[in-house]
């Protein structure tokens, strides 16, 4: 499961680095300035590539950090899912995709990562 989550983060990261406007368009957001695209590249792109790389390092057993990395990434995913729940409490998304689709992806990935620690 670590590989699957790592690939997800890498994919999101590379997409964010090279096509920031397209990445956020599915959320009806517009990256219409260099500053906005830079922010997407940083938060979705750079962060995604870093987390994917960290997961692969953990999988390889680098420095005995596997459990710590897995728990950290799982909690981060749950934090993102929690943010979507807060968004739901404040306002309602128009459709299942993308908000609820990603909510369930985040919850499932976090659960699978944590289950793999046993």
Secondary structure as UniProt FT lines:
FT   HELIX           2..18
FT   HELIX           20..25
FT   TURN            26..28
FT   HELIX           34..40
FT   HELIX           41..46
FT   HELIX           47..59
FT   TURN            60..61
FT   HELIX           62..64
FT   HELIX           66..90
FT   TURN            97..98
FT   HELIX           99..115
FT   TURN            116..117
//
